[in-house]
Amino acid sequence: MLPVKNNVDRRVSEGSPFPRGATWDGHGVNFSLFSANATKVEVCLFDTAGERELKRIELPEYTNEIWHGYIPGIGPSTVYGYRVYGPYEPAAGHRFNPHKLLLDPYARAHTGDLKWDPACFGYTIGADGDDLTFDTRDSAPFVPKCVVVDPNFDWHGEPNRRPVAWAHTVLYETHVRGYTKQHPGVPEHQRGTFAGLGHREVIDYIKALGVTSVELLPVHTFINDSYLIERGTSNYWGYNSIGFFAPDPRYASDRANSLREFKEMVARFHDAGLEVILDVVYNHTAEGNERGPTLSFKGIDNASYYRLLPDQPRFYINDTGTGNTLNLSHARVIQMVTDSLRYWVTETHVDGFRFDLGTILAREPNGFDYQSGFLKACGQDPVLETVKLIAEPWDCGPGGYQVGGFPPGWAEWNDQFRDTVRSFWKGDAAAGALAPRLCASPDLFKRRGRKPWASVNFITAHDGFTLNDLVTYNEKHNDANGEGNKDGTSDNRSWNSGVEGPTDDPEITALRQRQIRNMLATLLLAQGTPMLLAGDESARTQRGNNNAYCQDNDVSWLTWDVGESGRALTAFVRKLTSLRHQYPILRRERFLAGEFNELLNVKDVTWINATGAEMKADEWSDGNMRCFGMLMDGRAQPTGIGRRGEDATLLMVLNGYHDLVRFTLPSHPGGGGWKLLIDTNVPDYEPPAPFPFAEVYDVTARSLLLFALS
């Protein structure tokens, strides 16, 4: 029996070529699938368990390279897949094989898991000729299927998003599963799920941190690579997408209602005034190279969906390092990606996207092009211009490093902030290197009207050491990944303070804790958009693993029993985010340039040396200049209108030197002294009165201070 009130009506009609995917209208389902090179397409209907194929129905019409048909009498919960006919000519780029059941690229929900079997491949593994052979085994018993959904959802009277202004944004990167898998306040059956992340206690904690926007590692349906399963691990991070419209059902406490559960989670975040940003992977798919499985795109129209070598279309262009690259030069592929983005905004109300290997999306056959079709499509889209777009501006292809190269409207991960801040606190970088990073890297982003928020500053992210491990290990310790500790970068710019790994030495422990506070303060007090890695606020460790992509266990999961030191660090982070929200000078929408405004008689930022005087040119070139001050004048012009600002004036002092520095507090118009707001050496210290001008403050080795003009 079909999962509907009656058997399928046999009166299949032509239907419509749009919208793409399986669309229920209350009476039946319209199916629409793009394939420029197929000769026939069948919809296969399954029982509710996805185990038994009930019927194959040929899509009767072909319009503008779109196969389509309408099947009355079926509706939500119908399980389906496609079989696509056409030439099997790998040397010409075609890999059609109707023996392989294929996922709909526009499916809104999936059911079942991939069970790795030779039948999942379009060719016969081990046969002479390898991927040039043709395999006739049915893959349906082993692959996930698609599910028709009911898109209706009650948004509880809040149909519109309430976006957070970029200048106020504080990002918080986390993982749906890992964040709540060990959370004691979440019911056990909801831990590691959308429902768990939307739990009131979880959201209250995130809100109290002072962050504004939660950036989730990929939630699109993804595949666990066979080699990881054989190794007893999994693709924990999820950067291996196979469906761009469906939330992965493994993240749902109620798998049959994964889409509804995702929407409910988003609604709970919005109730708390928090944004939801999705990390999305449109640069490649889980189908790999010519020797990979046939699960969807490869069998629907390989030559259209993927970039193939022009002179050898049997093989794939691999600018992603994963085996294949989506062909964003093809109009229908661009359409699929932008349709996906609009879908997540309009139907699930998410607030933005972080694009994994974003350079790929702007890559044309001639390389990265900021006038690429994809960037143009996003730039003119009335829906996408209302949400946050964040690029990871690099890939492994030629010319793939493009930090600062994206067009207006985009923000970008700034790895130069990460590397410079790490190096400064380690003792390998001087003031001249750090100063532009504290000002939102104008050398990279100040062009074409872009704002300081375009620089997404981070020190740690999912990929690399946690902040605790950054000050605990000199070397990576990735043995648990099963790759001989050869995976993950060796360029960590980390420093263990003299002992590799955990220690009971109180002096080293104190220094490490201060270094963590130094980097958190640098991140949250610098100009630009800060991104905090979840767990860093309580010194989470991955035990030295800087590439925990396959660790779906307590290596990656957050620990909630953080002890007194963890709670104290969390309180410190809350203090920093509170200061950021309280003082607009820390989040200016104009780049601080250090230039004197003669009309207003103000310099927006002045750099101060330890004598309290303005730094000289030769000091900027001094590689040993490790202690300096950044005086941000609240009277500086805050907008394009030529008038004085009315913000507080702040002085940040950074001492990356290995010894104490006696720092003379400078004088400044409009005040009589400096009120201490932060000292990372004594984070709970609040002096009863301001320090007068010209007083000498003993700045502890490797510490950061923040003062407000009083």
DODREN-197278 format. One record per residue (C-alpha): x, y, z; residue in one letter; residue number from 1. Coordinates in steps of 0.1 Angstrom, whole numbers, plus 5000, padded with zeros to 4 digits. Layout:
! DODREN-197278
> X;Y;Z;A;NUM
...
This chain:
! DODREN-197278
> 5000;5000;5000;M;1
> 5011;5035;4993;L;2
> 5014;5059;5023;P;3
> 4982;5077;5012;V;4
> 4945;5072;5014;K;5
> 4942;5054;4980;N;6
> 4964;5037;4955;N;7
> 4981;5060;4929;V;8
> 4957;5074;4903;D;9
> 4968;5060;4870;R;10
> 4959;5092;4852;R;11
> 4994;5107;4853;V;12
> 4994;5141;4835;S;13
> 5021;5163;4820;E;14
> 5024;5186;4851;G;15
> 5047;5216;4851;S;16
> 5084;5221;4847;P;17
> 5085;5243;4877;F;18
> 5090;5245;4906;P;19
> 5118;5219;4906;R;20
> 5115;5189;4929;G;21
> 5084;5172;4943;A;22
> 5057;5197;4951;T;23
> 5024;5187;4968;W;24
> 4994;5209;4959;D;25
> 4968;5192;4982;G;26
> 4956;5167;4955;H;27
> 4988;5152;4941;G;28
> 5025;5158;4935;V;29
> 5042;5175;4906;N;30
> 5077;5161;4898;F;31
> 5103;5182;4880;S;32
> 5139;5173;4872;L;33
> 5166;5190;4852;F;34
> 5187;5168;4829;S;35
> 5200;5181;4796;A;36
> 5213;5147;4784;N;37
> 5189;5121;4797;A;38
> 5166;5101;4774;T;39
> 5140;5091;4799;K;40
> 5132;5096;4836;V;41
> 5112;5074;4859;E;42
> 5098;5083;4894;V;43
> 5100;5052;4917;C;44
> 5075;5051;4946;L;45
> 5083;5031;4978;F;46
> 5066;5020;5009;D;47
> 5069;5042;5040;T;48
> 5099;5023;5052;A;49
> 5117;5029;5019;G;50
> 5124;4992;5015;E;51
> 5100;4980;4988;R;52
> 5096;4996;4954;E;53
> 5059;4999;4946;L;54
> 5057;5015;4912;K;55
> 5077;5031;4885;R;56
> 5061;5060;4866;I;57
> 5077;5076;4836;E;58
> 5077;5114;4836;L;59
> 5058;5121;4804;P;60
> 5070;5155;4794;E;61
> 5103;5172;4785;Y;62
> 5104;5210;4784;T;63
> 5135;5232;4782;N;64
> 5156;5203;4794;E;65
> 5132;5197;4824;I;66
> 5115;5163;4828;W;67
> 5082;5167;4845;H;68
> 5049;5150;4853;G;69
> 5020;5151;4878;Y;70
> 5008;5121;4899;I;71
> 4974;5126;4915;P;72
> 4964;5109;4947;G;73
> 4998;5110;4965;I;74
> 5010;5135;4991;G;75
> 5033;5141;5021;P;76
> 5053;5112;5034;S;77
> 5054;5096;5000;T;78
> 5089;5080;4996;V;79
> 5105;5083;4961;Y;80
> 5136;5083;4940;G;81
> 5145;5086;4903;Y;82
> 5159;5063;4877;R;83
> 5174;5082;4848;V;84
> 5182;5068;4814;Y;85
> 5208;5080;4789;G;86
> 5242;5072;4775;P;87
> 5268;5055;4797;Y;88
> 5299;5070;4780;E;89
> 5323;5080;4808;P;90
> 5349;5091;4782;A;91
> 5324;5116;4770;A;92
> 5314;5127;4805;G;93
> 5281;5107;4806;H;94
> 5274;5082;4834;R;95
> 5237;5074;4832;F;96
> 5227;5041;4847;N;97
> 5190;5034;4854;P;98
> 5199;5005;4877;H;99
> 5210;5032;4903;K;100
> 5182;5049;4923;L;101
> 5190;5086;4925;L;102
> 5181;5113;4951;L;103
> 5162;5143;4938;D;104
> 5185;5173;4940;P;105
> 5155;5194;4952;Y;106
> 5142;5168;4978;A;107
> 5130;5186;5010;R;108
> 5135;5155;5031;A;109
> 5154;5122;5031;H;110
> 5148;5089;5047;T;111
> 5172;5060;5053;G;112
> 5209;5058;5055;D;113
> 5235;5049;5028;L;114
> 5247;5013;5032;K;115
> 5280;5010;5013;W;116
> 5277;4982;4988;D;117
> 5292;4976;4953;P;118
> 5257;4982;4939;A;119
> 5260;5019;4948;C;120
> 5285;5024;4920;F;121
> 5277;5029;4884;G;122
> 5306;5007;4873;Y;123
> 5317;4972;4885;T;124
> 5343;4976;4911;I;125
> 5374;4955;4904;G;126
> 5364;4947;4868;A;127
> 5387;4952;4839;D;128
> 5382;4988;4826;G;129
> 5373;5001;4861;D;130
> 5349;5030;4859;D;131
> 5344;5024;4821;L;132
> 5324;4993;4829;T;133
> 5286;4992;4835;F;134
> 5271;4977;4866;D;135
> 5235;4963;4864;T;136
> 5229;4957;4901;R;137
> 5200;4976;4917;D;138
> 5212;5002;4942;S;139
> 5177;5009;4957;A;140
> 5181;4986;4988;P;141
> 5213;5004;4999;F;142
> 5207;5041;4993;V;143
> 5186;5068;5011;P;144
> 5153;5079;4995;K;145
> 5135;5112;4992;C;146
> 5103;5121;5010;V;147
> 5075;5145;4998;V;148
> 5069;5171;5025;V;149
> 5040;5192;5037;D;150
> 5056;5227;5037;P;151
> 5030;5243;5060;N;152
> 5043;5254;5094;F;153
> 5029;5278;5120;D;154
> 5055;5304;5128;W;155
> 5035;5315;5158;H;156
> 5027;5349;5145;G;157
> 5063;5358;5136;E;158
> 5065;5354;5098;P;159
> 5094;5377;5093;N;160
> 5130;5375;5104;R;161
> 5144;5403;5127;R;162
> 5180;5405;5114;P;163
> 5208;5417;5137;V;164
> 5227;5446;5122;A;165
> 5262;5436;5110;W;166
> 5279;5460;5133;A;167
> 5263;5444;5163;H;168
> 5269;5408;5152;T;169
> 5289;5384;5173;V;170
> 5290;5350;5157;L;171
> 5291;5317;5176;Y;172
> 5302;5286;5156;E;173
> 5289;5252;5168;T;174
> 5277;5218;5158;H;175
> 5241;5206;5161;V;176
> 5250;5172;5175;R;177
> 5281;5180;5195;G;178
> 5267;5210;5213;Y;179
> 5240;5191;5233;T;180
> 5252;5155;5231;K;181
> 5263;5157;5267;Q;182
> 5240;5185;5280;H;183
> 5225;5174;5313;P;184
> 5195;5197;5309;G;185
> 5183;5183;5276;V;186
> 5162;5151;5276;P;187
> 5183;5122;5265;E;188
> 5163;5114;5234;H;189
> 5168;5150;5222;Q;190
> 5205;5153;5228;R;191
> 5225;5160;5196;G;192
> 5194;5170;5177;T;193
> 5176;5201;5164;F;194
> 5151;5198;5193;A;195
> 5180;5196;5217;G;196
> 5196;5227;5203;L;197
> 5163;5245;5205;G;198
> 5158;5235;5242;H;199
> 5151;5265;5265;R;200
> 5181;5259;5288;E;201
> 5204;5257;5258;V;202
> 5191;5289;5242;I;203
> 5192;5308;5275;D;204
> 5229;5299;5279;Y;205
> 5238;5310;5244;I;206
> 5218;5342;5248;K;207
> 5235;5350;5281;A;208
> 5270;5347;5264;L;209
> 5262;5379;5246;G;210
> 5265;5364;5211;V;211
> 5239;5373;5185;T;212
> 5242;5347;5157;S;213
> 5247;5310;5159;V;214
> 5266;5295;5129;E;215
> 5259;5258;5125;L;216
> 5282;5234;5109;L;217
> 5265;5217;5079;P;218
> 5230;5205;5084;V;219
> 5223;5195;5048;H;220
> 5220;5158;5043;T;221
> 5255;5143;5040;F;222
> 5272;5110;5035;I;223
> 5296;5091;5058;N;224
> 5326;5081;5036;D;225
> 5332;5044;5033;S;226
> 5368;5046;5045;Y;227
> 5357;5064;5077;L;228
> 5331;5037;5084;I;229
> 5357;5010;5078;E;230
> 5380;5028;5103;R;231
> 5352;5030;5129;G;232
> 5347;5068;5126;T;233
> 5323;5090;5107;S;234
> 5321;5123;5088;N;235
> 5313;5143;5120;Y;236
> 5316;5178;5106;W;237
> 5293;5170;5077;G;238
> 5312;5186;5048;Y;239
> 5300;5160;5024;N;240
> 5266;5171;5011;S;241
> 5243;5150;4989;I;242
> 5212;5171;4992;G;243
> 5210;5209;4994;F;244
> 5173;5213;5004;F;245
> 5169;5187;5031;A;246
> 5181;5188;5068;P;247
> 5199;5157;5077;D;248
> 5174;5133;5094;P;249
> 5202;5121;5118;R;250
> 5199;5155;5135;Y;251
> 5162;5151;5142;A;252
> 5148;5134;5174;S;253
> 5118;5126;5152;D;254
> 5133;5116;5119;R;255
> 5100;5115;5101;A;256
> 5095;5152;5108;N;257
> 5131;5164;5104;S;258
> 5121;5196;5084;L;259
> 5094;5205;5110;R;260
> 5118;5200;5138;E;261
> 5144;5222;5122;F;262
> 5119;5250;5117;K;263
> 5108;5247;5153;E;264
> 5145;5251;5164;M;265
> 5148;5282;5142;V;266
> 5116;5297;5157;A;267
> 5129;5292;5193;R;268
> 5162;5310;5184;F;269
> 5142;5338;5169;H;270
> 5121;5340;5200;D;271
> 5153;5347;5219;A;272
> 5164;5373;5194;G;273
> 5192;5351;5181;L;274
> 5200;5345;5144;E;275
> 5207;5311;5128;V;276
> 5235;5310;5101;I;277
> 5240;5278;5081;L;278
> 5275;5266;5070;D;279
> 5267;5254;5035;V;280
> 5288;5232;5011;V;281
> 5279;5240;4975;Y;282
> 5315;5235;4962;N;283
> 5313;5197;4958;H;284
> 5291;5166;4966;T;285
> 5296;5133;4983;A;286
> 5298;5114;4949;E;287
> 5336;5119;4946;G;288
> 5355;5114;4915;N;289
> 5351;5090;4886;E;290
> 5355;5061;4910;R;291
> 5329;5074;4935;G;292
> 5293;5062;4939;P;293
> 5263;5072;4918;T;294
> 5238;5086;4943;L;295
> 5223;5117;4926;S;296
> 5239;5143;4903;F;297
> 5263;5119;4887;K;298
> 5235;5097;4874;G;299
> 5211;5126;4866;I;300
> 5234;5146;4843;D;301
> 5271;5143;4852;N;302
> 5283;5165;4824;A;303
> 5261;5194;4835;S;304
> 5265;5192;4873;Y;305
> 5302;5188;4876;Y;306
> 5333;5205;4862;R;307
> 5351;5179;4840;L;308
> 5385;5181;4824;L;309
> 5379;5198;4790;P;310
> 5401;5174;4771;D;311
> 5393;5143;4792;Q;312
> 5357;5146;4805;P;313
> 5360;5111;4820;R;314
> 5378;5129;4849;F;315
> 5368;5156;4873;Y;316
> 5384;5190;4880;I;317
> 5392;5188;4917;N;318
> 5396;5223;4930;D;319
> 5381;5212;4963;T;320
> 5404;5184;4972;G;321
> 5374;5161;4976;T;322
> 5373;5145;4941;G;323
> 5348;5167;4923;N;324
> 5337;5203;4919;T;325
> 5302;5216;4912;L;326
> 5299;5233;4879;N;327
> 5287;5268;4889;L;328
> 5293;5280;4854;S;329
> 5261;5261;4843;H;330
> 5229;5281;4846;A;331
> 5208;5253;4860;R;332
> 5234;5245;4887;V;333
> 5236;5282;4897;I;334
> 5198;5281;4898;Q;335
> 5198;5250;4920;M;336
> 5222;5267;4945;V;337
> 5203;5300;4946;T;338
> 5170;5282;4948;D;339
> 5184;5263;4978;S;340
> 5196;5295;4995;L;341
> 5162;5312;4989;R;342
> 5144;5281;5002;Y;343
> 5163;5281;5035;W;344
> 5155;5318;5039;V;345
> 5119;5318;5029;T;346
> 5108;5284;5041;E;347
> 5129;5279;5072;T;348
> 5136;5315;5081;H;349
> 5174;5312;5085;V;350
> 5193;5344;5087;D;351
> 5224;5338;5065;G;352
> 5250;5314;5052;F;353
> 5287;5307;5056;R;354
> 5300;5293;5023;F;355
> 5326;5265;5027;D;356
> 5355;5270;5002;L;357
> 5336;5300;4989;G;358
> 5362;5308;4962;T;359
> 5349;5277;4943;I;360
> 5315;5294;4939;L;361
> 5331;5324;4922;A;362
> 5354;5302;4900;R;363
> 5349;5302;4863;E;364
> 5369;5282;4838;P;365
> 5395;5310;4838;N;366
> 5398;5310;4876;G;367
> 5383;5332;4904;F;368
> 5362;5360;4891;D;369
> 5345;5385;4913;Y;370
> 5322;5391;4884;Q;371
> 5313;5354;4882;S;372
> 5278;5342;4874;G;373
> 5271;5330;4910;F;374
> 5283;5363;4926;L;375
> 5262;5383;4902;K;376
> 5232;5361;4909;A;377
> 5235;5366;4946;C;378
> 5242;5403;4942;G;379
> 5209;5410;4924;Q;380
> 5187;5386;4944;D;381
> 5161;5405;4964;P;382
> 5159;5377;4990;V;383
> 5196;5370;4994;L;384
> 5205;5406;4998;E;385
> 5185;5407;5031;T;386
> 5206;5379;5048;V;387
> 5242;5375;5059;K;388
> 5266;5361;5033;L;389
> 5299;5349;5046;I;390
> 5327;5334;5024;A;391
> 5355;5311;5034;E;392
> 5376;5329;5008;P;393
> 5400;5301;4998;W;394
> 5402;5267;4980;D;395
> 5430;5245;4969;C;396
> 5427;5254;4932;G;397
> 5450;5278;4914;P;398
> 5446;5314;4926;G;399
> 5423;5300;4953;G;400
> 5434;5324;4981;Y;401
> 5411;5354;4979;Q;402
> 5408;5371;5013;V;403
> 5394;5405;5006;G;404
> 5385;5397;4971;G;405
> 5347;5392;4974;F;406
> 5323;5420;4963;P;407
> 5304;5445;4984;P;408
> 5277;5429;5006;G;409
> 5298;5399;5015;W;410
> 5317;5392;5047;A;411
> 5347;5369;5047;E;412
> 5366;5347;5072;W;413
> 5399;5366;5079;N;414
> 5426;5340;5085;D;415
> 5452;5368;5086;Q;416
> 5436;5381;5118;F;417
> 5438;5345;5132;R;418
> 5474;5340;5123;D;419
> 5486;5375;5134;T;420
> 5469;5374;5168;V;421
> 5482;5339;5175;R;422
> 5517;5350;5165;S;423
> 5516;5382;5186;F;424
> 5506;5364;5218;W;425
> 5531;5337;5211;K;426
> 5558;5364;5208;G;427
> 5565;5360;5171;D;428
> 5548;5392;5158;A;429
> 5552;5429;5167;A;430
> 5529;5459;5169;A;431
> 5532;5467;5132;G;432
> 5517;5434;5122;A;433
> 5489;5434;5147;L;434
> 5477;5470;5144;A;435
> 5458;5466;5110;P;436
> 5441;5434;5122;R;437
> 5428;5454;5152;L;438
> 5413;5478;5127;C;439
> 5393;5452;5107;A;440
> 5422;5448;5082;S;441
> 5416;5479;5060;P;442
> 5445;5467;5038;D;443
> 5423;5439;5027;L;444
> 5387;5452;5030;F;445
> 5387;5490;5027;K;446
> 5375;5493;4991;R;447
> 5343;5497;4971;R;448
> 5323;5509;5002;G;449
> 5329;5478;5022;R;450
> 5326;5482;5059;K;451
> 5347;5469;5088;P;452
> 5322;5441;5095;W;453
> 5332;5425;5062;A;454
> 5362;5411;5082;S;455
> 5350;5381;5102;V;456
> 5377;5379;5128;N;457
> 5384;5345;5144;F;458
> 5412;5329;5163;I;459
> 5398;5294;5164;T;460
> 5372;5275;5144;A;461
> 5360;5240;5140;H;462
> 5390;5233;5119;D;463
> 5421;5235;5141;G;464
> 5430;5237;5177;F;465
> 5405;5249;5203;T;466
> 5416;5279;5222;L;467
> 5426;5258;5252;N;468
> 5447;5235;5230;D;469
> 5463;5265;5213;L;470
> 5480;5273;5246;V;471
> 5485;5237;5257;T;472
> 5502;5220;5227;Y;473
> 5530;5229;5204;N;474
> 5522;5199;5181;E;475
> 5490;5183;5168;K;476
> 5480;5150;5183;H;477
> 5456;5135;5157;N;478
> 5464;5098;5161;D;479
> 5428;5090;5169;A;480
> 5419;5099;5133;N;481
> 5438;5068;5121;G;482
> 5459;5087;5096;E;483
> 5493;5084;5113;G;484
> 5490;5120;5126;N;485
> 5496;5132;5090;K;486
> 5463;5149;5087;D;487
> 5456;5185;5099;G;488
> 5479;5215;5095;T;489
> 5512;5217;5113;S;490
> 5512;5255;5111;D;491
> 5493;5262;5143;N;492
> 5513;5291;5157;R;493
> 5506;5276;5191;S;494
> 5527;5277;5223;W;495
> 5524;5253;5253;N;496
> 5544;5276;5277;S;497
> 5571;5249;5281;G;498
> 5551;5217;5287;V;499
> 5533;5197;5261;E;500
> 5498;5189;5272;G;501
> 5480;5193;5306;P;502
> 5501;5202;5336;T;503
> 5498;5208;5373;D;504
> 5524;5235;5374;D;505
> 5505;5265;5388;P;506
> 5527;5291;5370;E;507
> 5522;5275;5336;I;508
> 5485;5270;5343;T;509
> 5482;5307;5352;A;510
> 5500;5318;5320;L;511
> 5479;5296;5298;R;512
> 5447;5309;5313;Q;513
> 5459;5345;5308;R;514
> 5468;5337;5272;Q;515
> 5433;5324;5266;I;516
> 5419;5356;5281;R;517
> 5443;5377;5260;N;518
> 5431;5361;5228;M;519
> 5394;5363;5237;L;520
> 5398;5399;5246;A;521
> 5417;5407;5213;T;522
> 5389;5389;5194;L;523
> 5360;5406;5211;L;524
> 5375;5441;5214;L;525
> 5389;5444;5178;A;526
> 5371;5462;5150;Q;527
> 5352;5438;5126;G;528
> 5329;5409;5132;T;529
> 5341;5385;5159;P;530
> 5334;5348;5157;M;531
> 5337;5327;5188;L;532
> 5341;5289;5187;L;533
> 5316;5272;5209;A;534
> 5333;5258;5240;G;535
> 5362;5283;5240;D;536
> 5343;5303;5265;E;537
> 5349;5275;5290;S;538
> 5383;5262;5277;A;539
> 5371;5231;5259;R;540
> 5398;5207;5249;T;541
> 5401;5182;5220;Q;542
> 5431;5167;5236;R;543
> 5454;5182;5210;G;544
> 5435;5170;5179;N;545
> 5434;5199;5154;N;546
> 5414;5180;5128;N;547
> 5386;5163;5146;A;548
> 5364;5160;5115;Y;549
> 5358;5123;5121;C;550
> 5355;5123;5159;Q;551
> 5318;5119;5168;D;552
> 5326;5114;5205;N;553
> 5337;5133;5235;D;554
> 5367;5146;5217;V;555
> 5343;5169;5197;S;556
> 5313;5171;5220;W;557
> 5310;5200;5244;L;558
> 5316;5193;5281;T;559
> 5291;5210;5304;W;560
> 5308;5201;5337;D;561
> 5335;5228;5333;V;562
> 5345;5234;5369;G;563
> 5353;5267;5386;E;564
> 5379;5278;5361;S;565
> 5355;5271;5332;G;566
> 5327;5291;5348;R;567
> 5351;5320;5356;A;568
> 5362;5321;5319;L;569
> 5326;5321;5308;T;570
> 5319;5350;5330;A;571
> 5349;5368;5315;F;572
> 5335;5362;5280;V;573
> 5302;5376;5290;R;574
> 5320;5407;5303;K;575
> 5338;5411;5270;L;576
> 5306;5408;5249;T;577
> 5288;5432;5272;S;578
> 5316;5458;5267;L;579
> 5314;5453;5230;R;580
> 5276;5459;5230;H;581
> 5280;5488;5255;Q;582
> 5307;5508;5236;Y;583
> 5300;5516;5200;P;584
> 5336;5527;5194;I;585
> 5345;5489;5194;L;586
> 5322;5483;5164;R;587
> 5325;5513;5142;R;588
> 5311;5512;5107;E;589
> 5339;5533;5094;R;590
> 5375;5520;5093;F;591
> 5398;5535;5119;L;592
> 5425;5551;5098;A;593
> 5447;5570;5122;G;594
> 5444;5601;5101;E;595
> 5439;5636;5116;F;596
> 5406;5652;5107;N;597
> 5414;5689;5106;E;598
> 5377;5699;5104;L;599
> 5369;5681;5136;L;600
> 5403;5684;5152;N;601
> 5402;5647;5160;V;602
> 5423;5616;5151;K;603
> 5401;5584;5152;D;604
> 5428;5561;5165;V;605
> 5462;5570;5180;T;606
> 5489;5544;5187;W;607
> 5507;5549;5220;I;608
> 5541;5536;5232;N;609
> 5549;5527;5267;A;610
> 5560;5563;5275;T;611
> 5525;5575;5268;G;612
> 5536;5593;5236;A;613
> 5524;5586;5201;E;614
> 5543;5559;5183;M;615
> 5569;5570;5158;K;616
> 5576;5556;5123;A;617
> 5607;5537;5134;D;618
> 5588;5520;5162;E;619
> 5564;5505;5137;W;620
> 5593;5489;5119;S;621
> 5608;5476;5151;D;622
> 5603;5439;5153;G;623
> 5608;5440;5191;N;624
> 5579;5465;5196;M;625
> 5557;5442;5216;R;626
> 5538;5465;5240;C;627
> 5517;5493;5227;F;628
> 5484;5511;5231;G;629
> 5454;5517;5208;M;630
> 5435;5549;5217;L;631
> 5401;5550;5200;M;632
> 5386;5585;5202;D;633
> 5349;5585;5206;G;634
> 5347;5620;5192;R;635
> 5358;5608;5157;A;636
> 5334;5610;5129;Q;637
> 5311;5579;5131;P;638
> 5294;5581;5097;T;639
> 5297;5598;5064;G;640
> 5283;5630;5079;I;641
> 5311;5653;5089;G;642
> 5303;5658;5126;R;643
> 5318;5647;5158;R;644
> 5309;5614;5175;G;645
> 5296;5612;5210;E;646
> 5309;5578;5219;D;647
> 5332;5569;5248;A;648
> 5369;5570;5243;T;649
> 5387;5538;5250;L;650
> 5424;5528;5254;L;651
> 5435;5492;5248;M;652
> 5470;5482;5259;V;653
> 5485;5450;5246;L;654
> 5517;5436;5260;N;655
> 5530;5407;5240;G;656
> 5564;5410;5257;Y;657
> 5577;5382;5280;H;658
> 5582;5406;5309;D;659
> 5564;5433;5328;L;660
> 5562;5467;5311;V;661
> 5556;5500;5329;R;662
> 5531;5518;5308;F;663
> 5525;5556;5312;T;664
> 5488;5564;5307;L;665
> 5484;5592;5282;P;666
> 5465;5624;5287;S;667
> 5435;5631;5265;H;668
> 5410;5660;5260;P;669
> 5376;5657;5277;G;670
> 5386;5636;5307;G;671
> 5407;5635;5338;G;672
> 5418;5599;5339;G;673
> 5413;5563;5328;W;674
> 5388;5538;5343;K;675
> 5401;5502;5341;L;676
> 5375;5479;5324;L;677
> 5397;5448;5317;I;678
> 5430;5435;5329;D;679
> 5435;5399;5317;T;680
> 5460;5393;5345;N;681
> 5434;5400;5372;V;682
> 5401;5396;5354;P;683
> 5380;5402;5385;D;684
> 5398;5434;5395;Y;685
> 5377;5466;5395;E;686
> 5396;5496;5410;P;687
> 5375;5520;5430;P;688
> 5387;5551;5412;A;689
> 5401;5560;5378;P;690
> 5438;5562;5372;F;691
> 5450;5598;5366;P;692
> 5468;5608;5334;F;693
> 5506;5602;5334;A;694
> 5503;5574;5361;E;695
> 5524;5544;5354;V;696
> 5506;5511;5352;Y;697
> 5525;5479;5356;D;698
> 5513;5458;5327;V;699
> 5520;5422;5334;T;700
> 5539;5401;5308;A;701
> 5516;5389;5281;R;702
> 5484;5407;5291;S;703
> 5458;5430;5277;L;704
> 5441;5460;5294;L;705
> 5411;5481;5284;L;706
> 5404;5516;5299;F;707
> 5376;5541;5293;A;708
> 5382;5578;5295;L;709
> 5368;5592;5327;S;710
